[in-house]
């Protein structure tokens, strides 16, 4: 008997990829709902596999699916999925960790270089109604890569890709990742900081690549940011709640930080009251000019990465439901 996979968001205009990956053994149902609670009971009754991209899956949601065996998050982060509740119901949870690795790494480096090379600073100065003089600006933002320490939080797939890019640009690279096996840093050719405090105190340019967990939520606090040497740059392409964005705004305004690059915010899409850093950015306040870049959680995106997400998610679901062995399982203490 064929199994059923339900896609809760209408993401594509055809099902050609899914038909090719699943074959005759899996039926696909497409729905478009703002929340899983809006799904009809008849849609949920026979679902073996659930695909989600933007939706959260709570303990209550699992109860809607009496036959559910697997949830696949079509992306890397899984902070919106209640994995403990899934484990209690013997539901496997998987993610897609390898669809946009190079894109996010490139984006993080691009944010860092756009700030540290003064590209945005000079761009903004030259497009004012009364442009600045046709010359370079002396500013704490501008520093040679080779005299900087590039600090990385999290040496997973993306963090490793960033480390290799930063090394190629002649930064001194130091990483902090308490879950990294001993010696991993030696294979990548970087230095390991024993604590987050030690990393922050040495870091001129910081790039964050940790998942959002209870351990990492608020990890980069005001106290941690204040440990950075004056004139530092902070880049976050991971998850917004890892960093205190109100502290970022204050420290950038006061000049302790020379630049900030954000692809993520604590609440997405932003809702009122929006963070001060976003309000000032949109208002083009002077202290943000040339020193602040905000992109709309787009670091992962290229057409190729989007296609990879779709294909790899389907392959992950097929492996979970039909074998030969599950892939990318992130359910705690099972499977």
N, C-alpha and C positions, 0 to 999 in steps of 0.2 A: 504494500500500500504506500502510495506517495506521501511524502511529508510536506508540510507547509511552512514557508518563510514569509513573514509579514514585514513589509517596509512601511514604517509609520509616517514617513515624510515623502512627498512626491518630488524626487530630486532629478529625475531623468525623463526624457521624452519617448523612450522605448525601453524594452527589456532584453535587447539583443545580448548584452554581456551576461546577464543572469541566465538566459536560456542556454548559452554556450557552457557556462561553468557548471550549472546544476544538472543539466541533462533532464532525462525523463523522471528522475527519482524525487524531484522536489518541485512543488507548485509554488508560484510566487503570487502574493496578494499585495496590491499597492493601495495605500490610504494616505490621506493628508489631514492630520489633526494637529491642533496646537498643543494638546496634552494627551498622553496615552489614555487617560480616564474618559476621553471622548469616544473611544473606539466602541463599536457595538459589540455586545456579548457574542453575537453570532460570528463576528470576525475573529474574536479571541479564542473561541472554543477549540479549534483544531490547530492552533499555532504551535509548531515545534521550535521554530527559530524566530527571533525578533531582531530586526535591524534598526538601530537608532544612530542619528548623527548629533542633532542638537538637543534632543529630548533627554530629560532625566528619567531614571527608572527607580521608583521608591518601593518600599516593602508592600504598600497597598497595590501598586501596579502589578507586581508579580502575581497577586491573587486573582487578577483578571484572566490569567492564562493557565487553565488546568493541565495542559499537556506540555507546557514550555520546558525545553531542554537546554536552550542556549540563547544568550543575548550577545550580539556583536556590536560594539561601539565603533562606528565608522570613523575612527581617528585614533590619536594617541592617548589623550587625556581621558580619565575615567572617574573624575571626581563627582560627576552627576549620577553615578550608578551606585546603588546600595548593594555592595558585593557581599556583605555579611548576610543580608536577607536572601540573596540569591543562593548562597551556600546552604542556608537553612532549608531551602526548598529543593536542594540538589540540582540547581540550575547553573550551568557553566556560563561564565562571563569571559569574553575575549575582546581584545582590541586590535587595532591595525597600527603597529608601531613603526612601520617602515615605508610609509607612503610619501612623506614630505620632508625627509631628513635633510637632504641637501638644500631644499628651498629655505627651510627655517634657519639653517646654518648660514647660508648666504645672506639672508635678511638680517640676522644678528650682526654679522660682520659689516654689512652695508650701513646699518644704523651707526655702528661704532665709528667707521671711517668717515661717514658723512659729517659726523660731529668733530672727530679728532683732526681731520684734515681741513676743517673750517669751510667745508663746501656749503653747508646751509648758512653759516654765519655770513660768508661773503655774498651768497645769493640774495639773502634778505637785505643786506646793506646796499646792493646795487639796484634793487628794484623799488626802493623807497621813492616817494614823489620827488624828494631831493636826494639823489643818490650820494652815497659816500664817495670820497676821493677814490680815483682809479689806482688803488694800491692795496697791498696786503694789510691785514689788521694784526696787531700784536694782542694776543688773548690767551688766557690759560687753557682754552680748548685745544690750541694747536701745539701738539707735541710729537716728536719723532717716535715712531712705533718702537724702535730699538731701545729706547730709554724707559719704556713703560712696562709695568707688570699688568698683564691681562688676566684677571681673575675669573674663574668659571665655577659656578655652583651647579653640580650635577654632571657626572661624566658618563652619561648614557650614550645612546646613538648620536643624538644631536649635539650634546656637549663634546663628544669626541670629535665630531666633524668640525665644530667651531674651533676646538683646540688645534687641530691640524692646520686650519686656515690661518689662525692667529700666529702659529709658529712660522708658517711660510711668509708672513708679513713681518717677521723678525721681532714680534713681541716676546717678552719673557712670560711664559704661561704657567700659572699656578692654579690648582684645582682643589675644591673641597667637595667631598662626597663620602659621608660616613658609611654608606652601603657598598662602596667600591672595594672589591677584593684586594688584598695586599699585592702590590706589584703591577696592578693594572696601569698605574701612571708610568711605570717604566716601559711598558709596551708602547705607549703613546708618545713617550719622550717628553713628559712634562713633570713638574714638581707637585708634590702633594702637601697641602696645608693641613696641620693636625686638627685645627678647629676653625669654625666660621670666623671667630674673632681674629685669628691669625691671618686668614685670607683677606678680610676687609682691611686690616691695617697695612697690608702690602699693596693693595690693588689700586691702580690708577684708572683702569677701565674694567668694569664688571659686566659680565654677561650671565644671565640666569637661565638654567636649563633643567630645573627640577620639576617633578610632577606636583600637583596640588594634593597634599595629604594633611591629616591633622598635625603631623610633624613639621611640615613646611609652611603651613598657613601662618602668615605674619612673621616668617623667619627673618626676612630682611627688614628689620624694624628701624625706627629712628635711631636707636642706640647703635645699631650695627652700621647704618649709613654714616653716622657721625664719626665712626672709626676710620673711614676712608680718608686718605690724605686730601687736603684742600685742592680743589681743581679736578676732582674725579668725574668720571662719566659712568652712568648706569644704563644698561640696556636690558629690557625684559621682553622676551618672546615666548615665555613659558605660560604662566597663569597669573592673572592680576592680583589675587589675594595673597600671593607670596610676599609682596612688597607693600610697605606703608606708603601709599601714593600721596597722602597729605604731607608726610615728612619729605617726600621727594620735592613737592611744590615749594615747601618752606625753605629747604636747603638750596634749591636752585635759585630761588628769589634772593636769598641772602648771600649767594656766591660761594657757599661751601662746595656745592657741586657746580661744575662748569657746563654740564650737558646731560640730557636725559633722552633716551629713545625707548618708546613703548609701543608694542604691538598688542598689548593686552591691558585690560582694566578690571577692577574688582567686580563690576556688574556689566554684562554685555548682552544686548546693546545697552549703552548708558541710558539711565533714566534720571529724572529730577529727584533730588538735587544731585547734579553731576559733580564729580570730583573737582576741586579747585584747579588742579593742574589742567584738566580738559577745558574748563570754563575760560581760564586765562589764555590757553592755546587758541581757542576759537575766537577770543576777543583780540588776539594779536598784541597782548600786553608786552611792553618793552622787555621785561625780564625773560620772556620766552623766545624772543626773536633770535633766530639762528642757533638757539641752545636746546630747543625742545622739538622732537619729532614724535608724532602720534599717528600710527597706522591702524586700520580697523580689523585687527586679528586676521590679517591677510598674509602673514609670513609664510604660511604653508602653501599658498596658492600659486600654481601654474596650471595650464590645461593638462599637462602631463601628470602632475601630482593628483589632480582631481580624478583623472582616469584611473590612476593607480589605486586610489582610495576605493573606488567602486569595484575594481577587479579583485584586489586583495581582500576586501571585506567579504565578497562572495566566496572566494576560495577558503577563507577562514571558517565561514559558516558551513560550507560543504564538508570540510575536514572534521568539524565538530559533530555534525549529524550523521555523516556517512563514512568517516574514517579516511585513511587507515589510522591516523592518530590526530588528536586535537592540536591546534597551533595557537600561540599567543594567549594562553589561558592566564587570566588575572584574578580568578576567583580564589579567595584565601582558603588555605588548608583543605584543598580537595583536588581531585583530578591529577 
